[in-house]
Amino acid sequence: MDYSSLAIWMGVLALAFIIAEFFIPSGGILTIFAVLSGVVSVWAAYQAWWDRQPVIWWLYLIVFMSSIPTVLVGTVVILPRTRFGRRIMPDPPSAEASRPYLKEREKLLKLVGSVGTTATLHTPGGITLIDGRRYHSESRGLLIEPSTPVKVIEVEGTRIVVEQIDDSESIDLPAPVEIASLEEDEAGDSSEEDLDFPFPDK
């Protein structure tokens, strides 16, 4: 391959690496390849045309350098408006679509600092009961048993993050309903009622 062909192909490859950088998460590797390809392209063009046809050399350099911002603008502005671009670059969610999520997050942010109790085992996700309402919650990678006093420390997405409250902290939680006492009261009430049939003797 002669220098002129190498200059053209390496220039095309450099532009291709620039476009690919927008669609492939490479951590900058594709950008490095694009720079190296561009340097090789310019060097090959210099070897091919500088001594014999300097006009072509300068023309190639101008075209190549101007094609870089053209490709960038085309990739960012024009490509997303094409059918192919809409397939590979979907539109971000509209404000109407994201409004319920933002509204729910605002409600959850108001719970930061609130105190509640775990309704289920957190492994680390679970359910927390705050002011009589159930919320999806998670702990910081720790297991939390049910009916454990917890405090909301932050919000991640649509979940609250809770941590167990130390025994030394003073909390004011609603008194739990004592099921056993209710059963005893019901048993006591039924014992006081008169039976309408004779109770058999043993």
Secondary structure, 3 states (H helix, E strand, C coil): CCHHHHHHHHHHHHHHHHHHHCCCCCCCHHHHHHHHHHHHHHHHHHHHHCCCCHHHHHHHHHHHHHHHHHHHHHHHHHHHHCHHHHHHCCCCCCHHHHHHHHHHHHHHHCCCCCEEEECCCECCEEEEEECCEEEEEECCCCCECCCCEEEEEEEECCEEEEEECCCCCCCCCCCCCCHHHHHHHHHHHHHHCCCCCCCCCC
